[in-house]
Structures are given as structure tokens and as C-alpha cells.
Amino acid sequence: MFSFFRRKPAATPAPAPAATPLPPEPTAAPVAPVERIAPSAPVAFEAAPAIAPSPAPAHAPAPEPAPSGGLIGSALVKAMDVPVAPPPVAPERQGWMNRLTAGLRKTGSNIAQVFTGGQIDDQLYEELESALLLADTGVSATQHLLDEVKRKVASTGATRPVQVKNILGDALAQLLKPLEKTLVIGERQPTVIMVAGVNGAGKTTSIGKLTKHLADEGASVLLAAADTFRAAAREQLTIWADRNTVEIVSQEGGDPAAVSFDAVNAGRARGKDVVIVDTAGRLPTQLHLMEELRKIKRVVQKAQPDAPHEVLLVIDGNTGQNALAQVKAFDNALGLTGLVVTKLDGTAKGGVLAAIAQEKPVPVYFIGVGEKLQDLETFNAREFSLALLG
């Protein structure tokens, strides 16, 4: 089961009266601690193989302390000709990491080719700059990453391209870190989530996936089919509602703001945990249509003054720098609280998240790499960096 959100913590129960102590158990003879030997080679994105415990030889040096953080670590600083193993990935995220790495392969392979040479020189930096720009990292983020890489190469004394790759991974993870955020459900009842996006970005499908995961976590969800201009959207959302056995408020050809108003009121009356409002697809250049989104937000606030609590934008990862333009336009119109980035599979433009982090750091709640339910997951900066540079 995927954990897509955390609930507001419940009140702490009163402590139970102390129980009568039991007689002590007989103590067993102490067991001497067993020292384990670390694997001899790093294994990327897979659990390290178990190694039978054996005593270390008397002449073995004391183990190095664990790295303090990041992808570089003390091994890279102290032994520059030894590649550094990335931090381990939690076992429950291993399947997702495999899918994410596969989805970002086109972007990652283009960048990885830069590090196949034998030395660090101006040509390597020029090729890295070109690869990052082609990945739609953006001029500002590309310059930031190059400056960080050059600075760390100079400070650590790196001599091999593979070490530059590790340094780039650390710099990218640090740049993306501010985008991490957890979706919180339960501080308001209902939590009203308004979802926007251009046609074709995967907005309605993402809502359906999110609804499924919320329902699986025990949250009661009500959907508002406010995308009334496109009949297929209402029908598609109805299918997701039936599949997830959640309620839906819809009107054929009705006013989107009126549908949203009715849905929020229904969610409050029925004690729902979450109300998700699916708005019509909008191009940010269509000002009159963007104004309709503002109207929906105002009407939702009339139904529940502190709503919407989340305003999410779904963007297509294939659109590259255009996705950044959408983030800026929708944020100016609605005040975005989070992003859902879809269709990162099969694109060579996965670096657009770096551009967003550098120029418009709106949090990224979820990223998707396919059409299946499990292909939408929470965003983690370190995992994304590892998968991108794999």
C-alpha cells in the first residue's frame, strides 16, 4: 500500500493505570556481538546481498565513519579514484525506483554519456552543459549545477569523470530538495483539493489514481466533475468514482462553479474527508478561461471560507520548458500549493523539475511514469536524482 498522505495526529489517549509488575524472567547468558563485513561493491537500486558474518582479521583497519549526507560522502573525498555508492533505497520503494529509473532512461542516458571519457576538462563541462539544456533543465538551473560541480571538483580534488557524475547527483538532489512536501489530510473537514491543468496533461487520470490511494488509506472522498465542457472528462471521472466506490457530484453541461459549490456543500454535510474538484482543462494564454478558474476558486470559498486547502496543477513532463511557463501562469492566477508531474516515462526532458526548483519552486506532491495505478508516487529529491543519473 502506498502512503500518499499523512493524517493529522489524533489526540493522545489518557495513560492506562499501571499494571502489577511481573516477576523478572530468567536472564540468558550474554551473547558476544557479531561483526559484519560490508559488501565489497555497491549495488545500485537493489538490496545488498547478505554476507555471512565472520570475524575481521586482526590487521584490518578501523571502518570509516558513515558519510554525513548527500551522494558524495567521505569515500569520494578521501579516495578519489573509487566510485561512491549511492545511499540505500528503502525496500518498500524499490519497485517504484525501478520504474522511475526506466521512465527517465532517455534523459539519463543523454547525460550519462558525458561521463564516459577519461579526464575532467573543459570539453566535459561543455558537453554536460549541452546535455542539461537538452534535458530542459533551463539556463538558470544549468548554470547553478555547473557552478556547484566545478566548485566541488576543485575542493575535493576529483580527477575522474565518474566522480563528477556523483558530484552532479548530489548537487541535483540539493536543488530539488525544497520541492518535497507531504499532502496532509484531516486538518480540515473536508479537505478541499482543486485540480487544474491543460487538456492532455493527465489531469483526470491523476485524480482517479489519487482517489484510489486515498480511499485505500481509509479516507472518504467526494469527487466534483466541474470539467463540464468536455463530456468525456465527466464520464471518465464517473468511471473512477464507480471503480473506487466513492461519491461524485456532476451535471451534464452545468456551470463548473455551481458544480464545485454543490460538491463542497455536499462534502461538508456528509462528513467527507476529502473533496476533489476536477476543473476544465485550460491553456494559460486563454485569459477568459483562466478567469473562470478564479471564479471556481471564489465560489468554493463561499461554500467553505478556508477552502480550497490545496490547489494542484497537473503538468505533462514531456512539454519541458512549456511546463515551467504553465506553472508560472497558473500560480499567478490561482496561487498553487503543489504540482503533479505526469508522463515522465519516455521523455528526454525530465530535467524540467530542476528548472521549476530554480525558477518557481512550487512543491511537487506526486510524479508519474505510466498509466498504471502504481506508476504515480510521492516525489523524493534523492530518488529522482539517483534515477535520473542512474
C-alpha positions as CSV (number, residue, x, y, z in Angstrom):
1,M,0.0,0.0,0.0
2,F,1.3,3.4,-1.0
3,S,1.3,6.2,1.6
4,F,0.3,9.3,-0.3
5,F,-0.6,11.5,2.6
6,R,-0.5,11.7,6.4
7,R,-3.4,12.4,8.6
8,K,-3.5,15.0,11.3
9,P,-2.4,13.1,14.5
10,A,-5.2,12.1,16.8
11,A,-5.4,13.3,20.4
12,T,-3.2,11.3,22.8
13,P,-5.3,8.9,24.9
14,A,-5.1,9.1,28.8
15,P,-2.5,6.7,30.2
16,A,-3.8,3.4,31.5
17,P,-3.3,2.6,35.2
18,A,0.0,0.9,36.0
19,A,-0.2,-2.9,36.0
20,T,1.2,-5.1,38.7
21,P,4.8,-5.9,37.8
22,L,5.5,-9.4,36.9
23,P,8.4,-11.4,38.4
24,P,11.6,-11.0,36.3
25,E,12.3,-13.5,33.6
26,P,15.4,-15.6,34.0
27,T,18.3,-13.9,32.2
28,A,20.1,-15.8,29.4
29,A,23.9,-15.9,29.1
30,P,25.2,-12.8,27.3
31,V,25.9,-13.3,23.6
32,A,29.1,-11.9,22.1
33,P,28.4,-9.3,19.4
34,V,28.9,-10.4,15.9
35,E,30.8,-8.1,13.5
36,R,29.6,-8.0,9.9
37,I,31.6,-7.2,6.8
38,A,30.1,-4.7,4.3
39,P,29.6,-5.8,0.7
40,S,32.7,-5.3,-1.5
41,A,30.9,-3.4,-4.2
42,P,28.0,-1.1,-4.3
43,V,24.7,-2.3,-5.8
44,A,22.5,0.3,-7.4
45,F,18.8,0.2,-6.5
46,E,18.8,-3.3,-5.2
47,A,19.1,-4.8,-1.8
48,A,22.7,-5.7,-1.0
49,P,23.3,-9.4,-0.9
50,A,23.6,-11.0,2.6
51,I,27.1,-11.9,3.7
52,A,27.8,-14.5,6.3
53,P,29.2,-12.9,9.4
54,S,32.9,-13.6,10.1
55,P,35.5,-12.2,12.4
56,A,37.6,-9.4,11.0
57,P,41.3,-10.1,10.7
58,A,43.5,-8.7,13.4
59,H,45.3,-6.4,11.0
60,A,42.1,-4.9,9.5
61,P,41.9,-1.1,9.8
62,A,39.1,0.5,11.7
63,P,36.0,1.1,9.5
64,E,35.4,4.6,8.0
65,P,32.6,6.6,9.6
66,A,29.4,6.8,7.6
67,P,29.1,9.8,5.3
68,S,27.4,12.8,6.8
69,G,24.9,13.1,4.0
70,G,24.5,13.6,0.2
71,L,25.7,11.5,-2.6
72,I,29.4,12.3,-2.2
73,G,30.5,11.1,1.3
74,S,33.9,10.6,2.8
75,A,34.9,7.9,0.4
76,L,34.9,10.3,-2.5
77,V,36.8,12.9,-0.6
78,K,39.5,10.6,0.8
79,A,39.9,8.1,-2.1
80,M,39.1,10.0,-5.3
81,D,39.6,7.0,-7.6
82,V,36.9,4.9,-6.0
83,P,33.3,5.4,-7.2
84,V,30.9,6.2,-4.4
85,A,27.9,4.0,-3.7
86,P,24.6,5.9,-3.5
87,P,22.6,5.8,-0.3
88,P,20.4,2.8,0.1
89,V,16.8,2.9,-1.0
90,A,14.1,1.8,1.3
91,P,12.9,-1.7,0.4
92,E,9.2,-0.6,0.0
93,R,10.3,2.0,-2.6
94,Q,12.5,-0.4,-4.6
95,G,9.8,-1.3,-7.2
96,W,9.0,2.4,-7.7
97,M,12.7,3.2,-8.1
98,N,13.0,0.6,-10.8
99,R,10.0,2.1,-12.7
100,L,11.3,5.6,-12.2
101,T,14.7,4.7,-13.5
102,A,13.2,3.1,-16.5
103,G,11.0,6.1,-17.2
104,L,13.9,8.5,-17.0
105,R,16.2,6.4,-19.1
106,K,16.1,8.7,-22.2
107,T,17.0,11.7,-20.1
108,G,19.6,9.9,-18.0
109,S,21.4,8.2,-20.9
110,N,22.0,11.5,-22.6
111,I,23.6,12.9,-19.5
112,A,25.5,9.7,-18.7
113,Q,27.3,9.8,-22.0
114,V,29.1,12.9,-20.8
115,F,31.0,10.9,-18.2
116,T,32.4,8.1,-20.4
117,G,35.7,9.9,-21.1
118,G,38.9,9.6,-19.2
119,Q,39.5,13.0,-17.8
120,I,37.9,16.2,-16.4
121,D,38.4,19.1,-18.8
122,D,36.6,22.0,-20.5
123,Q,35.1,19.7,-23.1
124,L,33.4,17.6,-20.4
125,Y,31.9,20.7,-18.9
126,E,30.7,21.9,-22.3
127,E,29.1,18.5,-23.0
128,L,27.5,18.5,-19.6
129,E,26.0,21.9,-20.2
130,S,24.6,20.9,-23.5
131,A,23.1,17.7,-22.1
132,L,21.4,19.5,-19.2
133,L,20.0,22.1,-21.6
134,L,18.7,19.4,-23.9
135,A,17.0,17.8,-20.8
136,D,15.2,21.1,-20.4
137,T,16.9,21.9,-17.1
138,G,16.8,25.5,-18.1
139,V,19.6,28.1,-18.4
140,S,19.4,29.2,-14.8
141,A,19.4,25.8,-13.2
142,T,22.0,24.5,-15.6
143,Q,24.4,27.3,-14.7
144,H,23.7,26.7,-11.0
145,L,24.5,23.0,-11.3
146,L,27.7,23.6,-13.3
147,D,28.9,26.1,-10.8
148,E,28.3,23.7,-7.9
149,V,30.0,20.8,-9.8
150,K,33.1,22.9,-10.6
151,R,33.3,24.2,-7.0
152,K,33.1,20.7,-5.5
153,V,35.5,19.2,-8.1
154,A,38.1,21.8,-7.1
155,S,37.5,21.4,-3.3
156,T,37.7,17.6,-3.4
157,G,40.4,17.2,-6.0
158,A,38.4,14.9,-8.2
159,T,40.2,13.5,-11.2
160,R,37.8,11.1,-12.9
161,P,34.5,11.8,-14.8
162,V,32.7,9.2,-12.7
163,Q,33.3,11.4,-9.6
164,V,31.9,14.4,-11.5
165,K,28.7,12.3,-12.0
166,N,28.5,11.6,-8.3
167,I,29.0,15.3,-7.5
168,L,26.3,16.3,-10.0
169,G,23.9,13.9,-8.4
170,D,24.5,15.4,-5.0
171,A,24.0,19.0,-6.4
172,L,20.8,18.0,-8.2
173,A,19.4,16.4,-5.1
174,Q,20.1,19.5,-3.1
175,L,18.5,21.7,-5.7
176,L,15.3,19.6,-5.8
177,K,15.1,19.1,-2.0
178,P,12.8,22.2,-1.4
179,L,10.2,20.6,-3.8
180,E,9.5,17.8,-1.3
181,K,6.2,18.1,0.6
182,T,3.7,15.8,2.1
183,L,0.0,16.1,1.4
184,V,-1.8,16.4,4.7
185,I,-5.4,15.2,5.1
186,G,-7.5,15.8,8.2
187,E,-6.6,19.3,9.4
188,R,-9.8,20.5,7.8
189,Q,-13.0,18.5,7.1
190,P,-13.4,18.2,4.3
191,T,-10.0,18.9,2.8
192,V,-10.9,20.6,-0.5
193,I,-8.4,20.0,-3.3
194,M,-8.9,21.9,-6.5
195,V,-7.0,20.4,-9.5
196,A,-6.2,22.3,-12.7
197,G,-4.2,21.6,-15.9
198,V,-4.2,21.9,-19.6
199,N,-6.1,19.3,-21.7
200,G,-4.0,16.2,-22.3
201,A,-1.7,16.6,-19.2
202,G,-3.4,13.6,-17.5
203,K,-5.4,15.6,-15.0
204,T,-8.5,13.4,-14.7
205,T,-6.4,10.2,-14.7
206,S,-4.2,11.6,-11.9
207,I,-7.3,12.5,-9.9
208,G,-8.6,8.9,-10.3
209,K,-5.3,7.5,-9.1
210,L,-5.1,9.8,-6.2
211,T,-8.7,9.0,-5.3
212,K,-7.8,5.3,-5.3
213,H,-4.9,5.7,-3.0
214,L,-6.8,8.0,-0.6
215,A,-9.7,5.5,-0.5
216,D,-7.2,2.6,0.2
217,E,-5.8,4.6,3.1
218,G,-9.3,4.9,4.6
219,A,-10.2,8.4,3.6
220,S,-13.8,9.1,2.4
221,V,-13.6,11.0,-0.9
222,L,-16.2,13.0,-2.9
223,L,-15.4,14.0,-6.5
224,A,-16.7,17.1,-8.2
225,A,-16.9,16.8,-12.0
226,A,-16.5,20.5,-12.7
227,D,-14.9,19.8,-16.2
228,T,-18.4,20.3,-17.7
229,F,-17.2,21.5,-21.1
230,R,-15.8,18.1,-22.1
231,A,-18.3,15.3,-21.7
232,A,-15.6,12.6,-21.8
233,A,-14.0,14.1,-18.7
234,R,-17.2,13.8,-16.7
235,E,-17.7,10.2,-17.9
236,Q,-14.0,9.4,-17.2
237,L,-14.3,10.7,-13.7
238,T,-17.6,8.8,-13.1
239,I,-15.8,5.6,-14.1
240,W,-13.1,6.3,-11.5
241,A,-15.8,7.1,-8.9
242,D,-17.5,3.7,-9.6
243,R,-14.2,1.8,-9.6
244,N,-13.2,3.3,-6.2
245,T,-16.8,3.2,-4.8
246,V,-16.7,6.9,-4.0
247,E,-19.5,9.5,-4.5
248,I,-19.5,12.1,-7.3
249,V,-21.3,15.3,-7.9
250,S,-21.8,16.1,-11.6
251,Q,-24.2,17.9,-14.0
252,E,-24.3,17.5,-17.8
253,G,-23.5,20.9,-19.3
254,G,-23.8,22.6,-15.9
255,D,-21.8,25.6,-14.7
256,P,-18.4,24.5,-13.3
257,A,-18.6,26.9,-10.4
258,A,-22.1,25.7,-9.5
259,V,-20.9,22.0,-9.5
260,S,-18.0,22.9,-7.3
261,F,-20.2,24.8,-4.9
262,D,-22.6,21.9,-4.6
263,A,-19.8,19.4,-4.1
264,V,-18.2,21.3,-1.3
265,N,-21.5,21.7,0.5
266,A,-22.3,18.0,0.0
267,G,-18.9,17.1,1.3
268,R,-19.5,19.1,4.5
269,A,-23.0,17.7,5.0
270,R,-21.9,14.1,4.5
271,G,-18.8,14.3,6.7
272,K,-16.3,13.5,3.9
273,D,-12.6,13.7,4.5
274,V,-11.7,15.0,1.0
275,V,-13.4,16.8,-1.8
276,I,-11.5,16.8,-5.1
277,V,-12.7,19.3,-7.7
278,D,-11.8,18.4,-11.3
279,T,-11.7,21.7,-13.3
280,A,-11.8,22.1,-17.0
281,G,-8.5,22.0,-19.0
282,R,-7.2,25.5,-19.6
283,L,-4.4,27.0,-21.7
284,P,-2.7,29.7,-19.7
285,T,-2.9,32.0,-22.7
286,Q,-6.7,31.9,-22.8
287,L,-7.3,34.7,-20.3
288,H,-11.1,34.4,-20.3
289,L,-10.9,30.8,-19.4
290,M,-8.3,31.4,-16.7
291,E,-10.8,33.8,-15.2
292,E,-13.3,31.0,-15.0
293,L,-10.8,29.1,-12.8
294,R,-10.6,32.1,-10.5
295,K,-14.4,32.1,-10.3
296,I,-14.4,28.5,-9.3
297,K,-12.0,29.2,-6.5
298,R,-14.1,32.2,-5.3
299,V,-17.3,30.1,-5.3
300,V,-15.6,27.3,-3.4
301,Q,-14.6,29.8,-0.8
302,K,-18.2,30.9,-0.4
303,A,-19.1,27.2,0.3
304,Q,-16.3,26.9,2.8
305,P,-14.4,30.1,3.7
306,D,-11.0,28.5,4.3
307,A,-11.1,26.4,1.1
308,P,-9.6,25.3,-1.3
309,H,-6.9,23.9,1.0
310,E,-4.8,22.6,-1.9
311,V,-4.6,24.0,-5.4
312,L,-2.8,21.4,-7.6
313,L,-1.6,21.8,-11.2
314,V,-1.0,18.7,-13.3
315,I,1.7,19.1,-15.9
316,D,3.0,16.9,-18.6
317,G,6.7,16.1,-18.2
318,N,7.0,15.8,-22.0
319,T,6.4,19.5,-22.5
320,G,9.7,20.6,-21.0
321,Q,10.1,24.4,-20.6
322,N,6.4,24.9,-21.5
323,A,5.6,23.1,-18.2
324,L,7.6,25.8,-16.4
325,A,5.5,28.5,-18.2
326,Q,2.3,26.8,-17.2
327,V,3.4,26.7,-13.5
328,K,4.1,30.4,-13.6
329,A,0.8,31.3,-15.3
330,F,-1.4,29.1,-13.1
331,D,0.4,30.2,-9.9
332,N,-0.3,33.8,-10.8
333,A,-4.0,33.1,-11.4
334,L,-4.7,30.6,-8.6
335,G,-1.9,30.6,-6.1
336,L,-0.7,27.0,-6.5
337,T,0.2,24.8,-3.5
338,G,1.5,21.8,-5.3
339,L,2.2,20.0,-8.6
340,V,1.6,16.6,-10.1
341,V,4.1,15.8,-12.9
342,T,3.0,13.1,-15.2
343,K,4.3,11.2,-18.2
344,L,8.0,11.3,-17.2
345,D,8.4,7.9,-18.9
346,G,9.7,8.1,-22.5
347,T,10.7,11.7,-22.4
348,A,14.2,13.2,-22.8
349,K,13.1,16.3,-20.9
350,G,13.0,15.0,-17.3
351,G,15.3,17.9,-16.2
352,V,12.3,20.3,-16.1
353,L,11.9,19.7,-12.4
354,A,15.3,21.3,-11.9
355,A,14.1,24.4,-13.8
356,I,11.0,24.5,-11.7
357,A,13.1,24.2,-8.5
358,Q,15.4,27.1,-9.6
359,E,12.8,29.5,-11.0
360,K,9.4,28.7,-9.5
361,P,9.8,26.2,-6.6
362,V,6.2,25.1,-6.2
363,P,6.2,21.8,-4.2
364,V,5.9,18.6,-6.2
365,Y,3.5,16.2,-4.4
366,F,3.4,13.4,-7.0
367,I,5.2,12.2,-10.1
368,G,4.0,9.7,-12.6
369,V,5.8,7.4,-15.1
370,G,3.0,5.5,-16.7
371,E,-0.7,4.7,-16.9
372,K,-0.9,2.1,-14.1
373,L,-2.1,2.9,-10.6
374,Q,1.4,2.2,-9.1
375,D,3.0,4.5,-11.6
376,L,2.0,7.6,-9.5
377,E,4.1,8.1,-6.4
378,T,5.2,10.7,-3.9
379,F,8.2,12.8,-5.0
380,N,11.6,12.3,-3.4
381,A,14.5,14.5,-4.5
382,R,17.2,12.0,-3.8
383,E,15.4,9.2,-5.5
384,F,14.7,11.4,-8.6
385,S,18.4,12.3,-8.7
386,L,19.6,8.7,-8.5
387,A,17.1,7.6,-11.1
388,L,17.9,10.4,-13.5
389,L,21.7,9.8,-13.4
390,G,21.3,6.1,-12.7
